[in-house]
Amino acid sequence: MSIAQQKILLYAVILVLGIGGPLIFPNYTFQISVLWVMILFALTWDILGGQMGYNSLGNIFFFGVGMYTCALVQVGLYTDVSVYTSATGGANLRLTPEEYFIGLGLGAFAGAIVASIFAVIFGWVVFGLRGPYFAIGTLGFTLAAGELVGAWEWVGGGGGIALPVYPGPPDERSLLFNFLCFILAVIAFLTVKWMYAGQFGLAANAIRDDEEKAEAMGIHTLRYKTVGWTIAAFFLGISGAIFGNMVGFIEPLEVAFPTVTFGIFMVVMCLLGGKGTLWGPVVGAALFHIFKEVTWTYMLGWQWVALGALIIILVVFFQQGVMGWLQEKWPSRFGITVDENVVAKKSSEAAQ
Amino acid sequence: MSNLIEVRNVSKSFGGVVANRDISLDVPEGRVTGLIGPNGSGKTTLFNSIVGYHPIDEGSIQFEGQEISDMMVPEIARLGMLRTFQQTRIYSKMDCVKNMLISLPHRTEGYSSMFKPYGAETMEKADRLLEFVGLYSKRHLISGDLSFGQQKLLEFAMALMNEPKVLLLDEPTAGINPTLINGLIDRLRRATTELGITLFVIEHNMPVVMNLADNVYCLANGRLLAHGTPDEVQNDERVINAYLGGHLEMEDH
């Protein structure tokens, strides 16, 4: 089978799993939906983290921004937000299907736009920082955002906000959101694939390898970083909007700005799959999701220990990730030419 | 003949150390201008000042009549002034062709060109320039795996890919195998004569400067010591005295 045929087969399998998955395993629909969101997390994190070498710990911020923006649009279109959020329970906004889907569509769009605007503004502030300072800076504003939203009574404060009730049976609802998650992940994948194929991919890698040289060659480094982050924020904003509606009830710390869960998971998934590769985030997200479900089910109480151990093992022994390892093992399959002299030199150095 | 770069009364100090004091010089278009001087005489500092790496304390630097002393590195690079580094810098995890492709000029590009794929013409140009520096057979290798000398040649080819008007070279022959130096000098000359790129070269290797440059400036202790044709400069008493302290290569010639 040629490589082109293998690729078609791979895409076909993903398509069948994406559409057929929840029909074959109806009990796991929610978990499959989360898997697509995880893949999206990893793919968008890798635009900056893997391809450009800017390790953000704050990308989950855009997820929360999209989620809250969407919720406020959905509620605000049909009722008064402050009355709605201050009412106890709150979870009784019943809409006609037409109202519901208009609200969801507009909300998701607004979530994407607002998240993108925040990416431009924050990028302007934090892209002056390098290395660990960038990571800490991005972590800082995400933690701050969770706390600020928690103190903001108009949007429900720490108590959160309930989203409009889905106008239909629960099974239909979970299938719909599963499908939306799948489509969004596919579009995100195709978008980054297209980005990496052109000048953006090379410029990103140039910034990763030597940003000072890239500046000296006249590359618009700030522009590339900002655009990369904004595209990531756009997808994270929509995914937040969809995820919020899928869960049905959102609050700032655990659902919208979950820095220590999703915020860290997106980094771990890229490390596991291989930073700076197209398929690495996808493979990493899938493997990580399985790992997480297994440990959360069978090692309850120890799941965080298992996660910590995984992170340590990855960072110490397996920095290149699955795809990085495959590229080292079979470089020619990935279109990489290796100088035989260099290989011989490296292996003799390793032997000594 | 006009001057591409005009440096006027530039001073730069770091803390209490004066690296450049009241330096004025011209880089004429279409020529090779040399910059020599003992270690620590302020040559690289002057380069860094010109390309915008750090602000200058006093004076003015003009490129094609435009004041550039308050501009940032990438802006100046996009005007068509490029520099190579003393410790060669390339994108070490990418292969040579990709290093070349991303070095296309960024002068006029807008947001839309960020996502453009590369056309056959660009690929051909990258191949041609790799051929020009003698790296064509290694074009698909990861550039970090090349030898130091080859990396230097790649950096030079990347600079040519950018189609600069003037190229500032910081010790282009340092660390290069002596048998390859003649080939490199030949290529530097051809960059000027065939591609019309003005060169401004820091060089320690005296025979190279004498061979290559049309006129030479000599710095010592941060000041401009002498200026003239290579012959004039190398016979200048002050230059010989300045070099006798640490550098004896003058006598080889």
Contacts between the chains, C-beta under 8 A, distances in Angstrom:
chain1	res1	chain2	res2	distance
A	194	B	115	6.8
A	195	B	115	6.2
A	197	B	117	6.1
A	198	B	114	7.3
A	198	B	115	4.6
A	198	B	116	5.3
A	198	B	117	4.8
A	198	B	118	7.5
A	199	B	101	7.9
A	199	B	102	7.2
A	199	B	113	6.4
A	199	B	114	5.7
A	199	B	115	6.8
A	199	B	116	5.6
A	199	B	117	7.9
A	199	B	118	7.3
A	200	B	114	5.0
A	200	B	115	5.5
A	202	B	94	7.2
A	202	B	98	5.5
A	202	B	101	5.8
A	202	B	102	4.0
A	203	B	102	5.9
A	203	B	114	7.3
A	205	B	91	6.5
A	205	B	93	6.9
A	205	B	94	5.5
A	205	B	98	7.3
A	205	B	102	7.7
A	206	B	91	4.9
A	206	B	94	7.3
A	206	B	102	4.9
A	208	B	93	7.4
A	209	B	90	7.9
A	209	B	91	3.9
A	209	B	92	5.5
A	209	B	93	5.3
A	209	B	94	6.5
A	210	B	89	5.4
A	210	B	90	7.4
A	210	B	91	6.0
A	210	B	92	7.4
A	212	B	89	7.3
A	213	B	85	7.4
A	213	B	89	4.2
A	213	B	90	7.2
A	213	B	91	7.1
A	214	B	91	7.8
A	214	B	102	8.0
A	215	B	73	4.9
A	215	B	74	4.7
A	215	B	77	7.3
A	216	B	51	7.0
A	216	B	73	5.8
A	216	B	74	7.7
A	216	B	77	5.9
A	216	B	82	7.2
A	216	B	83	6.1
A	216	B	85	7.6
A	216	B	89	7.8
A	217	B	77	6.0
A	217	B	82	6.9
A	217	B	102	7.8
A	217	B	103	5.7
A	217	B	106	7.5
A	217	B	158	7.1
A	217	B	162	6.2
A	218	B	74	5.3
A	218	B	77	3.4
A	218	B	78	4.2
A	218	B	82	7.5
A	218	B	105	7.2
A	218	B	106	4.4
A	218	B	107	7.3
A	218	B	162	6.9
A	219	B	74	6.8
A	219	B	102	7.1
A	219	B	106	5.7
A	220	B	74	6.8
A	220	B	106	6.2
A	220	B	109	7.5
A	221	B	74	6.7
A	223	B	111	7.4
A	223	B	114	7.5
A	224	B	114	6.8
A	227	B	111	7.1
A	227	B	114	6.3
A	336	B	95	7.4
A	336	B	142	7.1
A	337	B	95	7.0
A	337	B	140	3.8
A	337	B	141	5.7
A	337	B	142	8.0
A	338	B	141	7.3
A	338	B	142	7.3
A	338	B	145	7.5
A	339	B	138	7.4
A	339	B	141	5.0
A	339	B	142	7.9
A	339	B	145	5.1
A	342	B	141	7.9
A	342	B	145	4.3
